[in-house]
Amino acid sequence: MDQDGLYGMFDDEGTAMTFSVGGFGEFHMTSVSEDYTFVHAVKTSHVDSVVTVNGKSLKASTNDGADSSGAIMGKNGSLTAEFEEIESDGYGYCVYWEDGPMHVTAKRIKGFQNGAVAANTLLGISVVGKFWVQADSITCTTSDTAETVSAGINDPQAQVWIRALEISRTGGGGRAVNLGGGKVYIEAQKISASNNEAIKVSQNVATAQAWITAQKITGGSKQVLITGGTAYIDCPHLEEGPSQAVGVDVQGGTLYLNSQTMTAVNGDGVTISGGTCHINGLTIDTSGTATKNPIVKSGGTLTLNDCTLIPEATRNAVEAATAQTVYSNGSTSAFDAPYECDI
């Protein structure tokens, strides 16, 4: 279906509607006009709408200029969508949410220029709905900077749940997960990015709170970057990527990290220049490189609980250009005297 108008295939058109679409349909919409943006194949925008759409596949494509036209958008009202595959191969999001209860289930969600799943709420608007996504894989592949999963939420009480086996970002400079507000709960077996941070948590207008559980996090440039908000991350294995500069980087905000293993050869293990970082149960092994350290500290507050730091024989467990304080509870390693790290 070529779409050159204001509305998509299954759209309440701003009017209260109740309808459902069932079966095993394969739906493909192409937005061909640069005069219209935010045209989605499935969309609810009226607070009283109740829409359910099920099928085999849903794909949205865009020609030149038809930016932000994607597969599914929940702007308001109640929206439920279930497909085997949801894909956007143009400039729109696969799944985009602003408000209203929205449930999306798929085996595969495949994004491109604008990412796969996004939650963005309007400034000054109190969100009344919640957003749930469940999939086997949520992926994004593009040379652009799109994030696979992103949240720019201005209401600190807005809530988002995302559950997947795999969340990945390959190519380009985007992240697998980029969170900047609200309350976001993510559960996955693997979260990975090829060229940028696998996970970034920052603070936009509202306080960001993120609860992230994964079996493995694989970094591009970094595994985790925290610049604001509060992140609670549980992950047994922090895996180094081939071009990784550092494993976990805390520049602001607060990170509570429960983990077990991190091996770093290409970059330092943990760097902290601001904010607060609590690390529990983690072994950081940089013994394979004579140029990197388990921890580099230049500011902030760092607490290590039952951690093990394993530097290369000529390196320090904690590297610091000036005297730094590190709080340690049951942690072990060799902290060298010249750097005056109080343990």
Secondary structure by P-SEA (a helix, b strand, c coil): cccccccccccccccccccccccbbbbbbbbcccccccccccccccccbbbbbbccbbbbbbcccccccccccccccbbbbbbcbbbbccccccbbbcccbbbbbccbbbbcccccbbbbbcccccccbbbbbbccccccccccccccbbbbcccccbbbbbbcccccccccccccbbbcccbbbbbccbbbbcccccbbbbbcccbbbbbbbbcbbbbccccbbbcccbbbbbbccccccccccccbbbcccccbbbbcbbbbcccccbbbcccbbbbcbbbbbcccccccccbbbcccbbbbcbbbbbccccccccccccbbbbbbccccccccccccccc
